[in-house]
Amino acid sequence: IFTNYGKIFLKEDVMFMMIIIDDDPKMSEKLKHALEAHHIKSIFTFTSTKNCSPELISKASLIFLDIEMPDDNGMEFAKRIRKNDADKKIIFISSHEQYVFDSFAAQPFYFIRKTDFENDFAKAMREYQKVHAEEQKLLHYKIDRREYLIKMKSIIRIEKCDCRICIHTINGKVIKISEKLKNIIDDLDENFVFIDRSNILNMYYLKELDGIYAVLNTGDKLEVSRRRRQLVKDALMDYIRRSNS
């Protein structure tokens, strides 16, 4: 359901697809029932990574992956997925807690211990629902009387350029629209902040504040105006608190 033009809204997305890869049928069934309790209907289970096609992997919202299996290593499989999709959400499941720290190299979304399944699963789903809601925040804009939607999380920064504004996105695309910065800031969420009179930055892409510069995880450095430096620092602290809550 879309609300009024120009306002923040959530797009209701019911098309979740989950993959479970675990050589233990009992664990797969337990996890499947837990997902069904969250109204997830599209669930595929496999006993080996070798049976799961790349096409299915690409469509999955979440992948639940056992680390230790007889014919494959879940951690290595996750690393292979990362080469094609750095943002794919993978949740490791294991009976061995010592793998928690080893798993960081594969950048898992979460780690579920089979020895504390109910507690860890509930936490993982709460975190996923929070992240999913954040990813579905959309900005509504117009170009030549045609209306478009863009995910706010894909916006790195917005800058004034001549009589228009330029929206820089994570895929390298620059969208130019006829609007004023002071108008569009009201349509963005709390992750966006002015760093000077001509630039709005998405805090999600801020790596660090280095003196007078905002260093982005894209490698770019943007100068923060003297007037805005304390405000940007405060915004960064608020963003960190929200991210860790």
Buried (B, 14 or more C-beta within 10 A) or exposed (E): EEEEEBEBBBEEEEEBBBBBBBBBEEBBEBBBEBBEEEEBEBBBBBBBBEEBEEEBBEEBBBBBBBBBBEEBEBBEBBBEBBEEEEEBBBBBBBEEEEBBEEBEEBBBBBBBBBEEBEEBBEEBBEBBEEEBEBBBBBBBBEEEEEEEEBBBBBBBBBBBEEEEBBBBBBEEEEBEBEBEBEEBEEBBEEBBBBBBEEBBBBBBBBEEBEEEBBBBEEEBEBEBBEEBBEBBEEBBEBBEEEEEE
